[in-house]
Amino acid sequence: MDSLLMEPISLSATPEALSVPPYSRTKTVKTCQHTLGQTISSVGIGLHTGARINLTLMPAPADHGIVFRRSDLNASPLPARFDHVVDTRLSTVLGEATNPANRIATIEHLMAALHGCGVDNALVLVDGPEIPVFDGSAADFVFLLDCAGRAPQDAVRQSIEVLRPIRVEHNGAFVELLPSAAPSLHLSLGIEFSASAIGKQNFSLSLTPDTFRHDLARSRTFTLRQEIEALHKAGLARGGSLDNAIVVDGAEILNPAGLRCPDEFIRHKMMDAVGDLYLAGAPLRARFTGYRSGHGLNNQVLRALFADTSAWRFVPPTAVAARAAA
């Protein structure tokens, strides 16, 4: 959950105005896509509605991608793509432009787990307007994915290579995607908050299944104590508690058990970015850098990338590995 102090960013681009990358298959490459080994379900509380929500993760065919669907509505599926994001004020929200009721919020922690665990294809069923928050991190989603297992598929897993710098800015905050010869996404972020318990923090990481699990997955969402009243007045954070969010009051952490690591705040922001960037539709081969960024800028940088067909291309994993070793 992003701070209320961040200004909302307009999602002005429409799906028709963007170049959404089609998936391309190349049989000569050995690296394959993966789905879940079996269906798995869980129940949790929605962070903003406070409602009890049933979540089911299901295997899906090759080239299906990650797709969300409201099981409580007779509504269209929502592909987990940047051009289906309709709101980024406090979380990343997928929605259907012609059916405002068909929305699913707070998808970023689950998307981060799917990205970090290397799941390409899955159907996500949820019987409410948001994904359960669990403990405010991605750890419980990783646990569910581990229980379901991962199954290889007869289809190539390609990546999206960034070919030239793409940068978006808003009121002193920025994010950018830069070309990289490395075989995996590299992220570098900085944050700065007036609350002294947070202050300035920086963190960098090359994304792999191991680094995601060990360095990002357990980092929880956070908010400032003075923002809670405004959230409640807006009808939000009804399910929020010290069990699923870090609450900061100046120099004090209000959670009795404290932080899981001294820089849990920046690690959570990076985990959010891992989830938001998986809305590209495939893993990115790039360097991602940001300062005071959030869901809005994460989404805008993908829109800017895919609006320029000369800025990206699909590459098979073996081609990237060969360039990195050269």
C-alpha positions as CSV (number, residue, x, y, z in Angstrom):
1,M,0.0,0.0,0.0
2,D,1.5,3.3,-1.0
3,S,1.4,6.4,1.1
4,L,-1.5,8.8,0.8
5,L,0.9,11.6,0.6
6,M,1.8,10.5,-3.0
7,E,-0.3,12.3,-5.6
8,P,-2.4,10.2,-7.9
9,I,-1.0,9.7,-11.4
10,S,-3.4,9.8,-14.3
11,L,-3.7,6.6,-16.4
12,S,-4.5,8.4,-19.5
13,A,-3.3,5.8,-22.0
14,T,-5.9,3.3,-23.2
15,P,-5.3,-0.3,-24.4
16,E,-6.0,0.7,-28.0
17,A,-3.3,3.4,-27.9
18,L,-0.6,1.0,-26.7
19,S,1.4,-1.8,-28.4
20,V,0.6,-4.8,-26.3
21,P,3.2,-7.5,-27.0
22,P,1.9,-10.7,-28.5
23,Y,3.5,-13.9,-27.3
24,S,5.8,-15.6,-29.8
25,R,6.9,-19.2,-29.7
26,T,10.3,-20.5,-30.9
27,K,10.7,-24.3,-30.7
28,T,14.5,-24.2,-30.9
29,V,14.8,-22.8,-27.4
30,K,14.9,-25.2,-24.5
31,T,13.8,-22.9,-21.6
32,C,10.1,-23.5,-21.1
33,Q,7.1,-21.8,-19.5
34,H,5.7,-23.1,-16.2
35,T,2.3,-23.3,-14.6
36,L,1.1,-24.6,-11.3
37,G,1.2,-28.3,-10.5
38,Q,-2.3,-28.3,-9.0
39,T,-5.1,-26.0,-7.9
40,I,-4.8,-24.5,-4.4
41,S,-7.1,-22.3,-2.4
42,S,-6.9,-20.1,0.7
43,V,-9.0,-17.6,2.6
44,G,-8.0,-14.2,3.9
45,I,-9.1,-10.7,4.7
46,G,-9.1,-7.8,2.2
47,L,-6.9,-4.9,3.3
48,H,-9.3,-2.2,2.2
49,T,-12.7,-3.9,2.4
50,G,-12.1,-5.9,5.5
51,A,-14.1,-8.7,3.9
52,R,-13.4,-12.4,4.0
53,I,-12.1,-13.3,0.6
54,N,-11.6,-16.7,-1.1
55,L,-8.6,-17.0,-3.4
56,T,-8.0,-19.9,-5.8
57,L,-4.9,-20.3,-7.9
58,M,-5.3,-22.7,-10.8
59,P,-3.0,-24.1,-13.6
60,A,-3.5,-22.6,-17.0
61,P,-2.4,-23.7,-20.5
62,A,0.8,-22.5,-22.2
63,D,0.7,-18.9,-23.5
64,H,-2.3,-18.1,-21.2
65,G,-0.4,-15.7,-19.0
66,I,-1.6,-14.6,-15.6
67,V,-5.3,-13.9,-15.7
68,F,-7.6,-12.8,-12.8
69,R,-11.4,-13.4,-12.7
70,R,-14.1,-12.5,-10.2
71,S,-15.8,-15.7,-9.2
72,D,-18.7,-13.7,-7.6
73,L,-19.5,-11.9,-10.8
74,N,-20.6,-12.9,-14.3
75,A,-17.8,-10.7,-15.7
76,S,-14.9,-10.9,-18.2
77,P,-11.5,-12.2,-17.1
78,L,-8.9,-9.6,-16.4
79,P,-5.5,-10.3,-17.9
80,A,-2.6,-9.3,-15.7
81,R,-1.3,-6.6,-18.0
82,F,-0.3,-3.0,-17.6
83,D,-3.0,-1.9,-20.0
84,H,-5.7,-3.4,-17.8
85,V,-4.7,-1.3,-14.8
86,V,-7.4,1.2,-13.9
87,D,-6.2,2.6,-10.6
88,T,-2.8,2.9,-8.8
89,R,-3.6,5.2,-5.8
90,L,-3.1,2.8,-3.0
91,S,-2.5,-0.5,-4.8
92,T,-2.4,-1.8,-8.3
93,V,-6.0,-2.4,-9.5
94,L,-7.1,-4.4,-12.6
95,G,-10.4,-3.5,-14.1
96,E,-12.7,-3.6,-17.1
97,A,-13.3,-0.2,-18.7
98,T,-16.9,-1.0,-19.7
99,N,-17.8,-2.6,-16.4
100,P,-16.7,-0.6,-13.4
101,A,-17.8,-3.3,-11.0
102,N,-15.3,-5.7,-12.5
103,R,-12.3,-4.7,-10.5
104,I,-9.6,-6.5,-8.5
105,A,-7.4,-4.5,-6.2
106,T,-4.1,-5.2,-4.4
107,I,-2.8,-7.6,-6.9
108,E,0.9,-6.6,-6.6
109,H,2.0,-9.0,-3.8
110,L,0.6,-12.0,-5.6
111,M,2.0,-10.8,-8.9
112,A,5.4,-10.4,-7.2
113,A,5.3,-14.0,-5.9
114,L,4.3,-15.3,-9.3
115,H,7.2,-13.3,-10.9
116,G,9.7,-14.3,-8.2
117,C,8.7,-18.0,-8.4
118,G,8.8,-18.2,-12.2
119,V,5.1,-18.9,-12.8
120,D,4.1,-17.9,-16.4
121,N,0.6,-19.2,-16.6
122,A,-2.2,-19.2,-14.0
123,L,-5.8,-18.4,-13.5
124,V,-6.6,-16.5,-10.3
125,L,-10.1,-16.7,-9.0
126,V,-11.3,-14.3,-6.2
127,D,-14.8,-13.8,-4.9
128,G,-14.4,-10.2,-4.0
129,P,-12.9,-6.8,-5.1
130,E,-9.4,-7.4,-3.9
131,I,-6.8,-10.1,-3.2
132,P,-6.4,-11.1,0.5
133,V,-3.6,-9.2,2.2
134,F,-2.5,-12.1,4.5
135,D,0.4,-10.7,6.5
136,G,1.1,-7.7,4.2
137,S,4.0,-9.4,2.4
138,A,4.4,-11.9,-0.4
139,A,5.5,-14.8,1.9
140,D,2.1,-16.5,2.1
141,F,1.6,-16.4,-1.6
142,V,5.1,-18.0,-2.1
143,F,3.9,-20.7,0.4
144,L,0.8,-21.4,-1.6
145,L,2.8,-21.6,-4.9
146,D,5.2,-24.0,-3.2
147,C,2.3,-26.2,-2.0
148,A,0.8,-26.2,-5.5
149,G,4.2,-27.0,-7.2
150,R,5.4,-25.8,-10.6
151,A,4.9,-27.8,-13.8
152,P,6.9,-27.3,-17.0
153,Q,5.0,-26.7,-20.3
154,D,5.7,-27.3,-23.9
155,A,6.2,-23.7,-24.8
156,V,9.1,-21.3,-24.9
157,R,9.6,-18.7,-22.1
158,Q,10.7,-15.5,-23.7
159,S,11.7,-12.3,-22.1
160,I,11.2,-8.7,-23.1
161,E,14.5,-6.9,-23.7
162,V,14.6,-3.1,-23.2
163,L,16.6,-1.6,-26.1
164,R,16.8,2.1,-25.0
165,P,16.2,4.1,-21.8
166,I,12.6,4.8,-20.8
167,R,12.0,7.3,-18.0
168,V,8.9,8.8,-16.4
169,E,8.8,11.4,-13.7
170,H,6.2,13.0,-11.3
171,N,6.9,15.7,-8.8
172,G,10.5,14.8,-8.1
173,A,9.9,11.0,-8.2
174,F,11.0,8.9,-11.2
175,V,11.4,5.5,-12.5
176,E,13.4,4.3,-15.6
177,L,14.1,1.2,-17.5
178,L,17.5,0.9,-19.0
179,P,19.1,-1.7,-21.4
180,S,21.1,-4.5,-19.7
181,A,23.2,-7.4,-20.8
182,A,22.4,-9.3,-17.7
183,P,20.1,-12.4,-18.0
184,S,17.8,-11.2,-15.2
185,L,16.0,-8.0,-14.1
186,H,18.2,-5.8,-11.9
187,L,16.4,-3.3,-9.6
188,S,17.7,-0.3,-7.7
189,L,15.4,1.9,-5.6
190,G,15.6,4.8,-3.2
191,I,12.9,6.1,-0.8
192,E,12.7,9.2,1.4
193,F,10.1,9.8,4.1
194,S,9.8,12.5,6.7
195,A,9.1,9.9,9.4
196,S,12.5,9.3,11.0
197,A,11.8,5.6,11.5
198,I,11.9,5.3,7.7
199,G,14.1,8.2,6.5
200,K,16.2,7.6,3.4
201,Q,16.8,4.0,2.3
202,N,18.4,2.5,-0.8
203,F,18.5,-1.1,-2.0
204,S,19.7,-2.9,-5.1
205,L,19.1,-6.5,-6.2
206,S,19.3,-8.8,-9.2
207,L,16.1,-10.7,-9.3
208,T,16.3,-14.5,-9.1
209,P,14.0,-17.0,-7.3
210,D,16.5,-17.1,-4.4
211,T,16.9,-13.4,-4.0
212,F,13.2,-12.9,-4.2
213,R,12.5,-15.4,-1.4
214,H,15.4,-14.4,0.8
215,D,15.5,-10.6,0.3
216,L,12.0,-9.4,-0.6
217,A,9.2,-11.9,0.0
218,R,8.8,-11.3,3.7
219,S,8.8,-7.5,3.6
220,R,5.4,-6.0,4.7
221,T,3.4,-3.1,3.5
222,F,3.5,0.0,5.6
223,T,1.7,3.2,6.4
224,L,2.0,6.3,8.5
225,R,-0.2,6.6,11.6
226,Q,-1.5,10.1,10.6
227,E,-2.8,8.6,7.3
228,I,-5.0,6.0,8.9
229,E,-7.8,8.3,9.8
230,A,-7.9,9.6,6.2
231,L,-8.0,6.1,4.9
232,H,-10.9,5.2,7.1
233,K,-12.8,8.3,6.1
234,A,-12.3,7.2,2.5
235,G,-13.8,3.8,3.3
236,L,-10.4,2.1,3.0
237,A,-8.0,0.1,5.2
238,R,-11.0,-1.5,7.0
239,G,-9.1,-4.8,7.2
240,G,-5.8,-3.2,8.1
241,S,-4.1,-4.1,11.4
242,L,-0.7,-4.5,13.0
243,D,-0.9,-8.1,11.9
244,N,-0.8,-7.1,8.2
245,A,0.9,-3.7,8.0
246,I,3.8,-1.8,9.6
247,V,2.5,1.4,11.2
248,V,5.0,4.2,11.7
249,D,4.6,7.2,14.0
250,G,7.5,9.5,13.6
251,A,10.5,7.6,15.1
252,E,8.4,4.8,16.4
253,I,7.3,1.5,14.9
254,L,3.9,0.6,16.5
255,N,4.0,-3.1,15.7
256,P,5.0,-4.9,19.0
257,A,7.4,-7.3,17.2
258,G,9.1,-4.4,15.3
259,L,10.6,-4.8,11.9
260,R,11.7,-8.0,10.2
261,C,14.8,-6.3,9.0
262,P,16.1,-2.7,9.4
263,D,15.3,-1.7,5.8
264,E,12.0,-3.6,5.5
265,F,10.4,-0.5,4.0
266,I,12.6,-0.2,0.9
267,R,12.5,-4.0,0.4
268,H,8.7,-3.9,0.4
269,K,8.7,-1.1,-2.2
270,M,11.0,-3.2,-4.3
271,M,8.8,-6.2,-3.9
272,D,5.9,-4.1,-5.1
273,A,7.9,-3.1,-8.2
274,V,8.6,-6.8,-8.9
275,G,4.9,-7.4,-9.0
276,D,4.0,-4.3,-11.0
277,L,6.7,-5.0,-13.6
278,Y,5.3,-8.5,-14.2
279,L,2.4,-6.8,-15.8
280,A,4.6,-6.4,-18.8
281,G,3.3,-9.9,-19.6
282,A,6.7,-11.6,-19.5
283,P,10.0,-11.1,-17.6
284,L,11.9,-8.0,-18.4
285,R,15.6,-8.0,-19.3
286,A,16.5,-4.5,-18.1
287,R,17.8,-2.4,-15.3
288,F,15.0,-0.7,-13.3
289,T,15.9,2.3,-11.2
290,G,13.6,4.5,-9.2
291,Y,13.4,7.2,-6.5
292,R,10.2,7.7,-4.4
293,S,8.3,5.6,-6.9
294,G,5.1,3.8,-6.5
295,H,2.4,1.8,-8.4
296,G,1.5,4.8,-10.6
297,L,5.0,5.4,-12.0
298,N,5.6,1.6,-12.2
299,N,2.6,1.4,-14.5
300,Q,3.4,4.5,-16.4
301,V,6.9,3.3,-17.3
302,L,5.4,0.1,-18.8
303,R,2.9,2.2,-20.8
304,A,5.8,4.4,-22.1
305,L,7.9,1.3,-23.0
306,F,5.2,-0.4,-25.0
307,A,4.0,2.8,-26.7
308,D,7.3,2.8,-28.5
309,T,7.8,-0.4,-30.5
310,S,11.5,0.5,-31.1
311,A,12.2,0.4,-27.4
312,W,11.8,-3.3,-26.8
313,R,11.8,-6.8,-28.4
314,F,11.2,-10.4,-27.4
315,V,14.4,-12.4,-26.9
316,P,14.7,-16.2,-26.2
317,P,16.6,-17.0,-22.9
318,T,19.5,-18.6,-24.7
319,A,20.2,-15.5,-26.7
320,V,20.4,-13.3,-23.6
321,A,22.6,-15.9,-21.8
322,A,25.0,-15.9,-24.8
323,R,25.3,-12.1,-24.9
324,A,25.9,-12.0,-21.1
325,A,28.7,-14.5,-21.3
326,A,30.4,-12.8,-24.3
